[in-house]
Amino acid sequence: MESHSGQGYMDQMNVVPFVDVMLVLLVIFMVTAPFMTEGLEVDLPQTRTVQTLPQDEDTLVLTVRRDGTILLDEYEVALEELGTHVARLIQTRDKILYLRADKDVPYGLVVQVMAEAREAGVDRLGIVAEAESREQ
């Protein structure tokens, strides 16, 4: 029989370096994650009274850009598919949708987008605007 006098190979894998690397990666991702979200460029209309848009993860934001592009959160969707996507997303969230439309978007397109959202089952629709600047 062979004796274990401390001069053999260990039969267990050393996971300490793996854990160290994983902790470093975790810290890096935690620090850089807030910088990875970038806003969509929309020239919002201005008004005197503005309520801030909630910043929680459940907030569903529908953006209509000047060129007619429609974005649901950050993902581009066609007007014809908008109702399907909204209906799917509000099943797991509150039935609140915030609409951000560029001030130069034709009114007819905004109304169409609102109608699609209503048909999809949205209970409350919030309109997002910017605070009016005092330098006019």
C-alpha positions in Angstrom: 0.0 0.0 0.0 1.1 3.5 -0.7 1.2 6.0 2.2 0.2 9.6 2.0 3.2 11.4 3.4 2.3 14.7 1.9 4.4 14.3 -1.3 1.7 13.3 -3.7 -0.7 15.1 -6.0 -3.8 16.7 -4.6 -7.0 15.0 -5.7 -9.0 18.3 -5.6 -9.0 21.2 -8.0 -7.9 24.6 -6.6 -10.8 27.0 -7.3 -9.5 30.0 -5.5 -8.0 31.6 -8.7 -11.3 31.0 -10.5 -13.3 32.7 -7.7 -10.9 35.6 -7.7 -11.3 36.2 -11.5 -15.1 35.9 -11.2 -15.2 38.5 -8.4 -13.1 40.9 -10.4 -15.4 40.5 -13.4 -18.4 41.0 -11.2 -17.0 44.3 -9.8 -16.1 45.5 -13.4 -19.7 44.7 -14.7 -21.3 46.3 -11.7 -19.3 49.5 -12.2 -19.7 49.7 -16.0 -23.4 48.7 -16.2 -24.9 52.1 -15.5 -22.8 53.6 -18.3 -24.0 51.1 -20.9 -27.5 52.6 -21.2 -27.8 55.4 -23.6 -30.8 57.4 -24.3 -32.6 57.8 -27.6 -32.3 61.1 -29.3 -35.8 62.7 -29.4 -36.5 66.4 -29.6 -39.5 66.5 -27.2 -42.0 69.3 -27.1 -41.7 71.7 -24.2 -44.3 72.6 -21.5 -44.4 74.5 -18.2 -45.5 71.6 -16.1 -43.5 68.4 -16.4 -43.6 65.2 -14.4 -40.5 63.1 -14.5 -40.5 59.7 -16.2 -40.1 56.9 -13.7 -36.7 55.2 -13.9 -37.6 51.7 -12.7 -37.1 48.6 -14.9 -40.8 48.0 -15.4 -41.3 51.3 -17.2 -42.5 50.7 -20.8 -41.5 53.6 -23.0 -42.7 54.0 -26.6 -40.6 56.4 -28.7 -41.6 58.0 -32.0 -38.7 59.7 -33.8 -38.8 62.5 -36.3 -38.3 60.1 -39.2 -41.3 58.0 -38.2 -39.2 55.2 -36.5 -41.1 53.6 -33.6 -39.1 52.2 -30.7 -40.5 50.1 -27.9 -38.0 50.7 -25.1 -34.8 50.5 -27.3 -36.1 48.0 -29.9 -37.4 49.2 -33.3 -40.8 47.9 -34.2 -43.1 48.5 -37.2 -46.5 50.1 -36.6 -48.3 47.0 -37.8 -46.4 44.9 -35.2 -46.7 47.4 -32.3 -49.9 46.1 -30.9 -48.6 42.5 -30.7 -45.4 43.5 -28.9 -47.2 45.8 -26.5 -49.8 43.2 -25.6 -47.0 40.7 -24.9 -45.0 43.1 -22.7 -47.9 44.4 -20.6 -48.8 40.9 -19.5 -45.9 40.9 -17.0 -45.9 44.6 -16.2 -48.2 47.4 -15.2 -50.5 48.4 -18.0 -48.9 51.8 -18.2 -47.1 53.1 -21.3 -45.2 56.3 -21.7 -45.1 57.9 -25.1 -42.2 60.0 -26.2 -42.8 61.6 -29.6 -40.6 64.1 -31.3 -42.2 67.5 -31.7 -41.9 67.3 -35.5 -43.7 64.0 -35.8 -47.0 64.3 -37.7 -50.0 64.3 -35.4 -51.7 61.5 -37.4 -48.8 59.1 -36.7 -48.9 59.9 -32.9 -52.6 59.2 -32.9 -52.1 55.9 -34.8 -49.5 54.8 -32.3 -51.8 55.7 -29.4 -54.6 53.7 -30.9 -52.4 50.6 -31.4 -51.4 50.9 -27.7 -55.0 51.2 -26.5 -56.1 48.2 -28.6 -53.2 46.2 -27.2 -54.7 46.7 -23.7 -52.8 49.7 -22.3 -54.9 51.2 -19.4 -52.9 54.4 -18.9 -50.9 56.3 -21.4 -48.5 59.0 -20.3 -47.1 61.7 -22.6 -43.5 62.7 -22.0 -42.4 66.3 -22.6 -39.4 68.5 -21.6 -39.5 71.4 -19.2 -39.8 74.8 -20.9 -36.6 76.8 -20.9 -36.8 80.2 -19.3 -34.6 81.8 -22.1 -37.2 82.7 -24.7 
